[in-house]
Amino acid sequence: MTVSDDQGVVHILLAHGSRSKKANRAFLELVERVGGHLAEHRLLPAFWELAEPNLEEAVVLAVTVAGARRVVVLPYFLSDGLHIRRDIPRAMTALRERFPEVELVCLPSLQNDPLLEALLVQRLKDA
């Protein structure tokens, strides 16, 4: 899928990454399924560590291949640990310096998302 000039937005779903190839493959499959619901924007996978592509590689792909003018990163993290509080913001700063012509946005983690809370409540009620 390519991004047309009128779209110009690429989303990146950023997972931690695992030593388990099966876990990483499951994340890539999730990205494919979610991306199927985002026809107006391209969705790329990225891993913070232990797997590829990493965040930098995904942003480079979004900008140089897909021609993104806006890149939105959603950390697929359940809590605001060190990667969310320190590491990812540092990486985003470096990427903004590398690509000043691109709007790079990092969304909050899933920690306080009311939809996740509702899902947890429902799953526990259904158990």
Phi, psi and omega in degrees: 000138176247159179260124179280166182300327182282347178265292174063011182245133173235133175260145175235125174264118188253113176260165178294313187102154185218157172287341180279116177297326179296317179295318179294321178295321178297322177294316179299322177293322176299316179300319178299315181294313180296317180301330177296340179266357183243055185303331183280347180222150176276141177242125179246148174272155171207153177238142178290317179205168173073356179204170180233152006280150175276178184299314181300315180299320180293320178294317178301316178299316180300318185279311189276325182265313183273349178070030183296139171256345178220129179238125181247120181257126174248109176291121178272063183237139182273345181219160183269067178280196186300322180297318181289318185283328187236305191293311182293317176302322177296316179296320179296321177299314179297321179291324176295323177292323181288325183235069184295340181278354183250136174279115180251119184241135174243118179282162176294160174294179181278358189310310185253022182285122181298333177292323177293318177301315179297321177297316179298315179301313182296316180298320179290321177296324182282346185288000000 
